[in-house]
Amino acid sequence: MKINKVYTKSIERIMSSLSLDFIHNGITLPEILKILKKSMVLTAEKINKSKVKLTESRISLLTGVHRKDVKKIRNLDYFETESTSVYARVISEWTANPKYLNEKGYPAKLPKFGICSFDDLVSSVSKDIRSRTLLDDWKERKIITLDKKDLIKLNLKNYSPSDSDLEMRYFFGENIADHIYASSQNFIDKQNRNFERAVYSSGLTKDSIKKIEDLAIELSMPVLVKINKLAFDLAQNDKKKKEQKYRFKLGSYFLKIETETKNTSVNKNT
């Protein structure tokens, strides 16, 4: 199958951004090829809807991966994990679970210990991390503050994945993978398209970009919190039902970058 120029260009754009990360982290082409081969083989098996088991020759034909490599990959022990960042799960629970919300439905101020406390919140998410460790880290990053009564207040606008490579890498993979998957599905199933929109502009000054970024964050955070709360409530209700095979993700990001060209202006909503 011959790839058209538009599709080629779109793949080049994706790979260009990934290559920036690869080069920055010292990851070379042979390592990437190994990962790509494995991903193509496992994906071919995953999307196989026929009752007949895929042969190595068939997978090789579908993916272009050599039959010997297909056999080697299929013999590897492989399992998919559904783990999520502990920090992100604590935030999610604090902004959605009525147990940790105030009468207005916002994240409540929590005592350090006891019933409905910060310690209780962290323990409900993971037994592997001490609440004191998280408390000290988040205080330093100003994600939380303590009031005069020593109650812990969440400053949601200050939260972002930590400087830990582990947490940042988790979201790097999860968010980009789901965004690409959603976009790809829009071509595969045109009758059931995923929502995907973007607004972008060029020819702006640094001060203008800052104003737009501030507004984007101000408007986005309440939406994400509200959707998270609705999802939590519905998930509690759906526990009683037999069919629980769906998941969703709603993301938001803001890119600011200095372009090479000057005195140009583009404003679009797609």
SERO-4910 file (N, C-alpha, C, O; in steps of 0.05 Angstrom, whole numbers):
BEGIN
 pado doro    nc1    nc2    nc3   cac1   cac2   cac3    cc1    cc2    cc3    oc1    oc2    oc3
  Met    A     17    -24      0      0      0      0     18     25      0     35     28     17
  Lys    A     12     43    -19     27     68    -21     15     89     -2     -9     93     -3
  Ile    A     32    101     14     23    122     32     22    149     18     41    157      6
  Asn    A     -1    162     20     -3    188      7     14    209     22     21    205     45
  Lys    A     19    232      8     37    252     19     27    265     44     42    272     62
  Val    A      1    269     46    -11    282     70     -7    264     94      0    274    116
  Tyr    A    -12    238     91     -9    219    113     21    218    121     27    217    145
  Thr    A     38    217    101     67    216    106     76    240    123     91    238    141
  Lys    A     66    263    115     73    288    129     63    287    158     77    296    176
  Ser    A     39    277    162     28    276    190     45    257    207     49    262    231
  Ile    A     54    234    196     71    215    210     98    228    216    109    225    238
  Glu    A    108    243    197    134    257    201    132    277    224    151    279    240
  Arg    A    109    291    226    106    310    248    105    296    275    118    305    294
  Ile    A     91    273    276     90    258    301    118    248    308    127    250    331
  Met    A    132    236    289    158    224    294    179    246    300    198    241    315
  Ser    A    175    270    289    194    291    294    193    299    324    214    303    337
  Ser    A    168    301    335    165    307    363    176    285    381    189    291    401
  Leu    A    171    260    373    182    238    389    212    236    387    226    230    406
  Ser    A    223    243    363    252    242    359    266    262    377    288    257    386
  Leu    A    253    285    382    264    304    400    268    292    427    289    297    440
  Asp    A    249    277    436    251    263    462    271    241    462    287    238    480
  Phe    A    272    226    440    291    204    437    320    214    439    336    204    454
  Ile    A    326    235    423    353    246    422    361    258    449    383    255    458
  His    A    342    272    461    347    284    487    354    263    509    370    268    527
  Asn    A    342    239    506    347    218    526    367    197    517    370    176    530
  Gly    A    380    202    494    401    184    485    390    157    474    404    137    475
  Ile    A    365    157    464    354    132    454    359    131    424    351    150    409
  Thr    A    372    110    414    379    109    386    360     92    369    342     79    380
  Leu    A    364     93    343    345     80    324    342     50    329    320     40    329
  Pro    A    364     35    333    361      6    338    342     -1    361    326    -19    360
  Glu    A    343     15    383    325     11    406    296     17    398    278      3    406
  Ile    A    292     38    383    265     46    375    254     25    356    230     19    358
  Leu    A    270     14    338    260     -7    320    251    -32    335    231    -44    327
  Lys    A    266    -39    356    257    -62    372    230    -57    384    213    -75    384
  Ile    A    226    -33    395    200    -26    408    178    -25    387    156    -35    392
  Leu    A    184    -14    363    164    -12    342    155    -40    332    132    -45    328
  Lys    A    175    -57    328    168    -85    319    150    -98    340    130   -110    332
  Lys    A    157    -96    365    141   -109    386    113    -97    387     93   -112    389
  Ser    A    111    -71    384     85    -57    385     67    -66    362     43    -70    365
  Met    A     79    -68    338     63    -75    314     53   -104    316     30   -110    308
  Val    A     70   -122    326     62   -150    328     40   -153    349     20   -166    344
  Leu    A     43   -141    372     23   -143    393     -3   -130    386    -25   -139    393
  Thr    A     -1   -108    371    -26    -94    362    -40   -110    341    -65   -111    342
  Ala    A    -26   -123    324    -38   -140    303    -54   -163    317    -76   -170    308
  Glu    A    -43   -174    338    -57   -195    353    -81   -184    367   -102   -197    369
  Lys    A    -78   -160    378   -100   -148    394   -124   -141    377   -147   -144    387
  Ile    A   -120   -131    353   -143   -123    336   -154   -145    319   -174   -141    305
  Asn    A   -143   -169    322   -153   -192    307   -180   -200    317   -182   -210    340
  Lys    A   -200   -197    301   -228   -203    310   -238   -230    300   -259   -239    307
  Ser    A   -222   -243    283   -230   -269    273   -226   -290    294   -209   -287    312
  Lys    A   -240   -312    291   -237   -334    310   -212   -351    305   -203   -366    322
  Val    A   -202   -348    280   -178   -363    273   -153   -349    284   -150   -325    280
  Lys    A   -136   -364    298   -112   -352    309    -93   -343    287    -88   -358    268
  Leu    A    -82   -320    291    -64   -309    271    -38   -325    271    -26   -331    292
  Thr    A    -29   -332    247     -4   -346    244     19   -326    243     14   -302    239
  Glu    A     43   -335    247     66   -317    246     69   -305    218     78   -283    215
  Ser    A     63   -321    198     65   -312    170     45   -290    165     51   -270    151
  Arg    A     21   -293    176      0   -273    172      7   -246    186      4   -225    174
  Ile    A     17   -249    210     25   -225    224     48   -211    210     49   -186    208
  Ser    A     67   -227    199     89   -216    184     79   -200    160     90   -179    153
  Leu    A     59   -212    147     47   -199    123     33   -172    130     35   -153    116
  Leu    A     19   -172    153      4   -149    162     23   -126    171     17   -103    167
  Thr    A     45   -133    183     62   -113    196     88   -107    182    100    -86    186
  Gly    A     97   -126    166    123   -122    153    146   -131    171    169   -128    163
  Val    A    140   -141    195    160   -151    213    168   -179    204    151   -196    199
  His    A    194   -185    203    204   -211    195    192   -233    212    188   -230    236
  Arg    A    186   -256    199    173   -278    213    189   -288    237    177   -296    257
  Lys    A    215   -288    235    232   -297    258    228   -278    281    228   -287    304
  Asp    A    226   -252    275    222   -232    297    194   -235    309    191   -232    333
  Val    A    175   -241    292    147   -245    302    147   -268    322    135   -266    343
  Lys    A    160   -290    314    160   -314    332    174   -307    358    164   -315    380
  Lys    A    196   -292    357    211   -285    381    194   -267    400    194   -271    424
  Ile    A    180   -248    388    163   -230    404    140   -244    416    133   -239    439
  Arg    A    127   -262    401    104   -277    411    111   -296    434     94   -303    450
  Asn    A    136   -304    435    145   -322    457    153   -308    482    158   -321    503
  Leu    A    154   -281    481    161   -266    505    137   -265    524    114   -265    516
  Asp    A    143   -265    550    122   -261    570    114   -232    569    130   -214    573
  Tyr    A     89   -227    563     79   -199    561     53   -196    575     35   -212    573
  Phe    A     52   -175    591     26   -169    604     24   -139    605     43   -124    606
  Glu    A     -1   -130    605     -7   -101    604    -16    -92    632    -34   -105    644
  Thr    A     -3    -72    643    -11    -62    669    -29    -38    667    -29    -24    647
  Glu    A    -45    -34    687    -64    -12    687    -58      7    710    -75     21    720
  Ser    A    -33      7    718    -25     24    741    -27     54    734    -23     61    711
  Thr    A    -33     70    753    -33     99    749    -17    112    771    -11    100    791
  Ser    A    -10    137    766      6    152    785     -9    154    812    -33    162    812
  Val    A      4    148    834     -8    151    860    -16    179    866    -38    185    876
  Tyr    A      2    198    859     -4    226    863    -29    235    849    -46    249    860
  Ala    A    -31    227    823    -54    235    807    -80    222    818   -101    235    818
  Arg    A    -78    198    829   -101    185    840   -111    198    866   -135    199    871
  Val    A    -92    208    881    -99    223    906   -114    248    898   -135    254    910
  Ile    A   -104    263    878   -118    287    869   -146    280    858   -165    294    864
  Ser    A   -147    259    843   -173    251    831   -193    244    853   -217    252    851
  Glu    A   -184    230    874   -202    222    896   -211    247    912   -234    249    920
  Trp    A   -192    265    917   -197    289    932   -217    308    918   -232    322    932
  Thr    A   -217    308    892   -235    326    877   -261    313    869   -278    326    857
  Ala    A   -265    287    875   -289    273    865   -304    258    887   -329    258    887
  Asn    A   -290    246    905   -303    230    926   -318    248    946   -304    264    959
  Pro    A   -344    245    949   -359    262    968   -348    262    996   -352    281   1012
  Lys    A   -334    240   1003   -322    238   1030   -302    260   1035   -297    267   1058
  Tyr    A   -289    270   1014   -268    290   1017   -276    317   1004   -259    334    999
  Leu    A   -302    321   1000   -312    347    990   -327    362   1011   -338    350   1030
  Asn    A   -328    389   1008   -344    405   1027   -373    407   1017   -380    394    997
  Glu    A   -389    422   1032   -418    424   1025   -423    436    998   -445    432    986
  Lys    A   -404    451    987   -407    463    960   -397    445    938   -399    452    914
  Gly    A   -386    422    946   -376    403    926   -347    407    917   -338    395    898
  Tyr    A   -333    424    932   -305    429    926   -287    413    945   -297    405    967
  Pro    A   -262    409    938   -244    394    956   -243    407    984   -237    431    987
  Ala    A   -249    391   1004   -251    402   1032   -223    405   1044   -204    392   1035
  Lys    A   -221    422   1064   -196    423   1079   -196    399   1097   -215    393   1111
  Leu    A   -173    385   1098   -171    360   1112   -152    361   1136   -131    374   1134
  Pro    A   -160    348   1158   -140    345   1180   -119    326   1171   -122    311   1152
  Lys    A    -96    326   1185    -74    308   1178    -81    279   1183    -74    262   1166
  Phe    A    -94    273   1205   -100    246   1213   -129    243   1222   -142    263   1229
  Gly    A   -138    218   1223   -165    213   1232   -184    206   1209   -175    201   1187
  Ile    A   -210    206   1215   -231    200   1196   -232    223   1175   -231    246   1183
  Cys    A   -234    216   1150   -236    236   1128   -212    255   1129   -215    279   1124
  Ser    A   -189    245   1135   -164    261   1137   -147    257   1112   -153    241   1095
  Phe    A   -125    272   1111   -106    270   1090    -93    242   1090    -89    230   1070
  Asp    A    -87    233   1114    -76    206   1117    -95    185   1108    -87    165   1095
  Asp    A   -121    188   1114   -142    170   1105   -144    170   1075   -147    149   1063
  Leu    A   -142    194   1063   -144    197   1034   -121    182   1020   -125    167   1001
  Val    A    -97    187   1029    -73    174   1017    -74    144   1020    -68    129   1001
  Ser    A    -82    135   1044    -84    106   1049   -105     92   1032   -102     69   1025
  Ser    A   -126    107   1025   -147     95   1009   -138     90    980   -149     74    966
  Val    A   -117    105    972   -107    103    945    -84     83    944    -82     66    925
  Ser    A    -66     84    963    -42     66    963    -31     63    992    -30     82   1007
  Lys    A    -24     38    997    -11     32   1023     19     34   1021     34     31   1041
  Asp    A     29     40    997     58     40    992     71     67    997     96     69    996
  Ile    A     56     87   1002     67    114   1006     56    126   1032     32    124   1037
  Arg    A     73    138   1048     65    150   1073     53    177   1068     64    192   1051
  Ser    A     32    184   1081     19    210   1077     38    233   1084     37    254   1072
  Arg    A     56    228   1104     75    249   1112     94    256   1089    101    279   1085
  Thr    A    102    235   1074    120    239   1051    107    257   1030    119    275   1020
  Leu    A     82    250   1024     67    266   1004     61    294   1014     62    313    999
  Leu    A     55    296   1040     49    322   1052     73    341   1049     70    364   1041
  Asp    A     97    331   1056    121    347   1055    128    356   1026    135    378   1021
  Asp    A    124    337   1007    130    342    979    111    363    968    119    382    955
  Trp    A     85    360    974     65    379    963     66    406    977     59    426    964
  Lys    A     75    407   1002     78    433   1015    100    449   1001     98    473    996
  Glu    A    122    435    995    145    448    982    137    458    955    146    479    946
  Arg    A    120    443    941    111    451    914     86    469    914     76    476    893
  Lys    A     77    475    938     54    493    942     28    482    930     10    497    924
  Ile    A     27    455    928      2    442    919    -18    443    942    -42    444    938
  Ile    A     -7    442    966    -24    444    990    -13    466   1009     11    472   1008
  Thr    A    -30    477   1025    -22    496   1046    -37    489   1071    -58    477   1071
  Leu    A    -25    497   1094    -38    492   1120    -49    518   1130    -35    539   1130
  Asp    A    -75    518   1139    -86    542   1151    -79    545   1180    -64    529   1191
  Lys    A    -91    564   1194    -85    569   1222    -93    546   1240    -82    542   1262
  Lys    A   -113    530   1231   -122    507   1247   -107    482   1239   -115    460   1248
  Asp    A    -87    485   1223    -70    462   1214    -86    443   1196    -79    419   1194
  Leu    A   -106    454   1182   -121    438   1162   -108    441   1135    -97    462   1129
  Ile    A   -109    420   1119    -94    419   1094   -113    428   1071   -134    416   1067
  Lys    A   -105    449   1057   -121    459   1034   -107    452   1008    -83    455   1005
  Leu    A   -123    443    989   -113    436    962   -112    461    944   -132    474    941
  Asn    A    -89    466    933    -86    488    913    -83    474    885    -61    470    875
  Leu    A   -106    468    874   -106    451    849    -91    464    826    -79    450    810
  Lys    A    -92    491    825    -79    504    802    -49    500    802    -35    504    782
  Asn    A    -37    493    825     -8    489    827      0    460    822     24    453    822
  Tyr    A    -20    442    817    -13    414    813     -5    409    784    -19    417    765
  Ser    A     16    394    780     24    383    755     42    359    761     51    357    784
  Pro    A     46    341    742     63    318    748     90    328    760    101    348    751
  Ser    A    100    313    779    124    322    794    149    321    776    147    312    753
  Asp    A    171    329    787    196    329    773    207    300    770    227    295    757
  Ser    A    193    281    783    201    253    781    197    243    752    175    246    741
  Asp    A    219    233    740    217    222    713    196    200    711    182    197    691
  Leu    A    193    184    733    175    162    732    146    171    728    132    160    711
  Glu    A    138    191    743    110    201    740    106    215    714     86    212    700
  Met    A    126    232    706    123    246    680    123    227    657    108    231    637
  Arg    A    139    206    658    140    186    636    114    171    634    105    164    612
  Tyr    A    102    165    657     76    151    657     55    167    641     42    156    623
  Phe    A     53    193    647     33    209    633     41    215    604     24    218    587
  Phe    A     67    216    599     77    220    572     66    197    554     56    202    533
  Gly    A     69    173    564     59    150    548     29    148    547     18    144    526
  Glu    A     16    150    570    -13    147    572    -28    168    556    -47    161    541
  Asn    A    -21    193    559    -36    215    547    -32    217    517    -51    220    502
  Ile    A     -7    215    508     -1    216    480    -13    192    465    -24    194    444
  Ala    A    -10    168    478    -21    143    466    -51    145    462    -61    138    440
  Asp    A    -65    155    482    -94    156    480   -103    177    459   -123    174    445
  His    A    -88    200    458    -95    220    439    -91    210    410   -109    214    393
  Ile    A    -69    196    405    -65    185    378    -86    163    372    -95    162    350
  Tyr    A    -92    147    392   -112    126    388   -139    139    381   -153    129    363
  Ala    A   -147    160    395   -173    173    390   -173    184    361   -193    182    347
  Ser    A   -151    196    353   -150    208    326   -150    186    305   -164    189    284
  Ser    A   -136    164    310   -136    142    291   -163    129    288   -171    122    265
  Gln    A   -178    127    310   -205    115    309   -224    132    292   -243    121    281
  Asn    A   -219    158    291   -236    175    275   -234    169    245   -252    175    230
  Phe    A   -211    157    236   -208    149    209   -219    121    205   -231    115    184
  Ile    A   -216    104    225   -225     76    223   -255     74    225   -268     59    209
  Asp    A   -268     88    243   -297     87    248   -308    115    244   -313    129    264
  Lys    A   -314    123    220   -323    150    215   -351    156    224   -360    179    225
  Gln    A   -366    135    230   -394    138    239   -395    142    269   -416    149    280
  Asn    A   -373    138    283   -373    140    312   -348    154    321   -331    143    335
  Arg    A   -345    179    312   -320    194    316   -317    204    345   -337    212    358
  Asn    A   -293    204    354   -286    216    380   -285    246    378   -276    257    357
  Phe    A   -292    260    399   -290    289    398   -261    297    399   -246    288    416
  Glu    A   -253    314    380   -225    324    379   -225    352    366   -231    354    343
  Arg    A   -218    372    382   -217    399    372   -193    413    382   -182    406    403
  Ala    A   -184    433    367   -161    449    376   -164    478    366   -175    482    344
  Val    A   -154    497    380   -153    524    371   -123    533    372   -109    527    391
  Tyr    A   -115    547    351    -87    554    351    -83    580    336   -100    588    319
  Ser    A    -61    594    342    -56    620    329    -26    625    329    -11    614    345
  Ser    A    -17    642    311     11    650    310     13    680    306     -7    694    305
  Gly    A     38    690    305     41    719    303     35    734    328     25    757    327
  Leu    A     40    722    351     34    734    377     59    741    392     80    729    388
  Thr    A     57    761    410     79    768    427     79    750    452     60    735    457
  Lys    A    101    751    467    104    735    491     82    743    512     72    725    525
  Asp    A     76    768    514     56    778    533     28    767    525     12    759    542
  Ser    A     22    767    499     -4    757    490     -6    727    495    -27    717    504
  Ile    A     15    712    490     15    683    496     10    678    525     -5    660    532
  Lys    A     22    694    543     18    691    572    -12    695    579    -22    680    596
  Lys    A    -25    715    567    -53    720    573    -70    697    564    -89    689    578
  Ile    A    -64    686    541    -80    664    530    -75    639    548    -94    625    554
  Glu    A    -50    634    555    -44    611    572    -58    613    599    -69    593    609
  Asp    A    -58    636    612    -71    640    637   -101    634    636   -112    621    653
  Leu    A   -114    644    614   -143    639    611   -148    610    605   -168    598    615
  Ala    A   -131    597    589   -135    569    582   -134    551    607   -151    534    611
  Ile    A   -115    557    625   -113    542    650   -136    548    668   -148    529    680
  Glu    A   -144    573    670   -166    581    687   -192    568    679   -208    560    696
  Leu    A   -197    565    652   -222    553    643   -220    522    642   -241    509    647
  Ser    A   -197    511    638   -194    482    635   -197    467    661   -210    446    662
  Met    A   -184    477    682   -184    462    707   -212    456    718   -217    434    727
  Pro    A   -230    476    719   -257    470    730   -271    449    713   -286    433    724
  Val    A   -267    449    687   -280    429    670   -269    401    676   -285    382    679
  Leu    A   -243    398    679   -231    372    685   -241    362    713   -246    338    716
  Val    A   -242    380    732   -251    373    759   -280    364    758   -288    344    771
  Lys    A   -297    378    743   -326    372    742   -330    345    728   -347    329    737
  Ile    A   -316    340    706   -318    314    692   -308    291    710   -320    270    711
  Asn    A   -287    296    725   -276    276    743   -297    269    765   -300    245    771
  Lys    A   -310    289    775   -330    284    796   -354    268    785   -364    249    798
  Leu    A   -363    275    761   -385    261    748   -377    232    743   -393    213    748
  Ala    A   -352    228    733   -343    200    728   -341    184    753   -348    160    753
  Phe    A   -333    196    775   -331    182    801   -359    173    810   -363    150    817
  Asp    A   -379    191    808   -406    185    817   -418    163    800   -431    145    810
  Leu    A   -414    165    773   -425    144    755   -412    117    759   -424     96    757
  Ala    A   -385    118    765   -371     93    769   -381     78    794   -382     54    795
  Gln    A   -388     94    815   -399     82    839   -425     68    833   -431     46    843
  Asn    A   -442     81    817   -468     70    809   -465     46    791   -480     27    793
  Asp    A   -445     47    773   -441     26    753   -430      0    765   -430    -21    752
  Lys    A   -420      1    790   -410    -23    803   -432    -44    806   -426    -68    808
  Lys    A   -457    -35    807   -480    -53    810   -489    -66    784   -505    -84    783
  Lys    A   -477    -56    762   -485    -66    735   -465    -86    724   -442    -86    732
  Lys    A   -475   -102    705   -458   -123    694   -438   -113    674   -415   -121    674
  Glu    A   -446    -94    657   -429    -85    636   -412    -61    645   -421    -39    649
  Gln    A   -386    -67    650   -367    -46    659   -342    -47    642   -320    -47    653
  Lys    A   -344    -46    616   -321    -51    598   -311    -25    585   -293    -27    568
  Tyr    A   -323     -2    592   -314     23    579   -297     40    597   -300     40    621
  Arg    A   -280     55    584   -264     76    598   -263    101    581   -270     99    557
  Phe    A   -255    123    592   -253    148    576   -230    164    586   -219    159    607
  Lys    A   -222    183    570   -202    202    579   -207    229    565   -212    230    541
  Leu    A   -207    250    581   -210    277    571   -184    292    579   -178    293    602
  Gly    A   -170    303    559   -145    316    565   -145    346    557   -162    354    541
  Ser    A   -126    360    568   -123    388    560    -93    395    561    -79    387    580
  Tyr    A    -83    409    541    -55    417    542    -52    444    528    -70    453    513
  Phe    A    -31    457    534    -26    483    522      4    484    513     22    480    529
  Leu    A      8    488    488     35    490    476     42    519    470     27    533    457
  Lys    A     65    528    480     75    554    472    103    550    461    120    537    474
  Ile    A    108    561    438    134    556    425    141    580    408    124    593    395
  Glu    A    167    586    407    176    608    391    181    598    362    196    580    358
  Thr    A    167    611    343    169    603    315    192    617    301    202    638    311
  Glu    A    201    606    279    224    618    265    215    642    248    231    661    245
  Thr    A    191    642    238    182    663    221    170    686    238    160    681    260
  Lys    A    171    710    227    161    734    241    140    748    224    138    744    200
  Asn    A    124    764    237    104    780    224     84    764    208     74    773    187
  Thr    A     78    740    218     57    724    206     35    719    226     41    718    250
  Ser    A     11    716    217    -11    713    235    -30    692    225    -41    694    203
  Val    A    -35    671    241    -54    650    234    -72    645    258    -62    642    280
  Asn    A    -97    644    254   -116    639    275   -137    619    265   -152    625    247
  Lys    A   -138    595    278   -157    575    269   -169    560    292   -157    559    314
  Asn    A   -192    548    287   -205    530    306   -213    506    290   -229    507    273
  Thr    A   -200    483    297   -206    458    282   -214    436    301   -219    413    292
***
